[in-house]
Amino acid sequence: MRIGIAGLGLIGGSLALALRERHEVTGYDVDEAARKAAAGDGIRVAARLDDLGQADAVVVATPMTAIVPTLERLAAHSDGAVLLDTGSLKRAVADFASRAPKDARIVGGHPMAGTTSSGFSAADKDLFRGRPFLLVPTERSDDAAMSVSGTIARDCGATVTVCSAAVHDRAMARLLAAPLATAAALAVAGAEADPLLGAAGPGFRDSTRLAETPLDLAIELLFGSAKDTRAAIEAVIDGLEQLRDRLDQDDREYVRNFLRTARSVRDELG
């Protein structure tokens, strides 16, 4: 299969490295340095985004703000190619698909893998191995488009789960946005530990890792589905307030059960 990849950062670069063993892969990035880095690693690189239109499928792995504009440009002359995005939120993609050309074939995608690093230099062909790859049908998804998207996901080592845009974005508010907000708040609170902040152990360092999320991505995650994010943050605040109040009441049994529930959720992650 001929696969084009628009965006050669961490996600797009990792997809290119993972898929090139089974498919004819061509990448493109607006950043010349990213194109040169990918070419230096043996990835075929296109000179223009429009050149990817000759592929059987094009994966849009641009920053989130550029996903819909890139889909719009590709959909105008996709000639039957499946367009699969990799953004962390799906509502905007679903909204675009509802007004896209009738012959466009658009599938929402979200590989549940990544790091706080960015750029092609951080790309890893094994990034998706064993990780979920969520596929979100749109009004422009047919059975064949879903099948092609599933093949791309599985061929980079991921496992496929299908869900709706509403279910996806509500879940991501709890799995991505709220943890990001919590890590940021914890890091800011941790500043008051000076002059011993530098002595922090792995607990604090691991808990605040998401505070290193690139700023533009963090803003998009928090504001991209603001209503869902607000609800998720309120759920975290409610849990913390319950703990605070039970500490005041010296209610150790409640806190014990709370921590036991938290541990059981964590255990489900494997």
Secondary structure as GFF3:
##gff-version 3
##sequence-region A 1 270
A	DSSP	beta_strand	2	6	.	.	.	ID=ss1
A	DSSP	alpha_helix	10	19	.	.	.	ID=ss2
A	DSSP	beta_strand	24	28	.	.	.	ID=ss3
A	DSSP	alpha_helix	32	40	.	.	.	ID=ss4
A	DSSP	beta_strand	44	45	.	.	.	ID=ss5
A	DSSP	three_ten_helix	49	54	.	.	.	ID=ss6
A	DSSP	beta_strand	57	60	.	.	.	ID=ss7
A	DSSP	alpha_helix	64	75	.	.	.	ID=ss8
A	DSSP	beta_strand	82	85	.	.	.	ID=ss9
A	DSSP	alpha_helix	91	99	.	.	.	ID=ss10
A	DSSP	beta_strand	105	111	.	.	.	ID=ss11
A	DSSP	three_ten_helix	120	122	.	.	.	ID=ss12
A	DSSP	beta_strand	132	137	.	.	.	ID=ss13
A	DSSP	alpha_helix	143	155	.	.	.	ID=ss14
A	DSSP	beta_strand	159	162	.	.	.	ID=ss15
A	DSSP	alpha_helix	165	172	.	.	.	ID=ss16
A	DSSP	pi_helix	173	177	.	.	.	ID=ss17
A	DSSP	alpha_helix	178	190	.	.	.	ID=ss18
A	DSSP	three_ten_helix	191	193	.	.	.	ID=ss19
A	DSSP	three_ten_helix	197	199	.	.	.	ID=ss20
A	DSSP	alpha_helix	202	207	.	.	.	ID=ss21
A	DSSP	three_ten_helix	209	212	.	.	.	ID=ss22
A	DSSP	alpha_helix	215	223	.	.	.	ID=ss23
A	DSSP	alpha_helix	226	248	.	.	.	ID=ss24
A	DSSP	alpha_helix	252	268	.	.	.	ID=ss25
###
